[in-house]
């Protein structure tokens, strides 16, 4: 019996996480994040809002924040005008996602 559970556990570990084929960078980053609340439904909603409010370049940049939250702080505090404009769009996206997806 112990061998069956061990085999099932190992099989579960080796099964890759399947992501929706239409998932954008934000949704994929959300789904693969270690956060407890990162459900398919929530990540899908956040991804849809991202597709509506951010360019594909902005989405890729923001998706990196899931793996490296400190990079978000660096962008936020940056003196570069392009980072300031991006941060405003990112904050607007976050507010919209919070209103729509909560």
Secondary structure by P-SEA (a helix, b strand, c coil): caaaaaaaaaaaaaccccccccccaaaaaaaacccccccaaaaaaaaaaaaacccaaaaaaaaaccccaaaaaaaaacccaaaaaaaaaaaaaaaaaaaccc
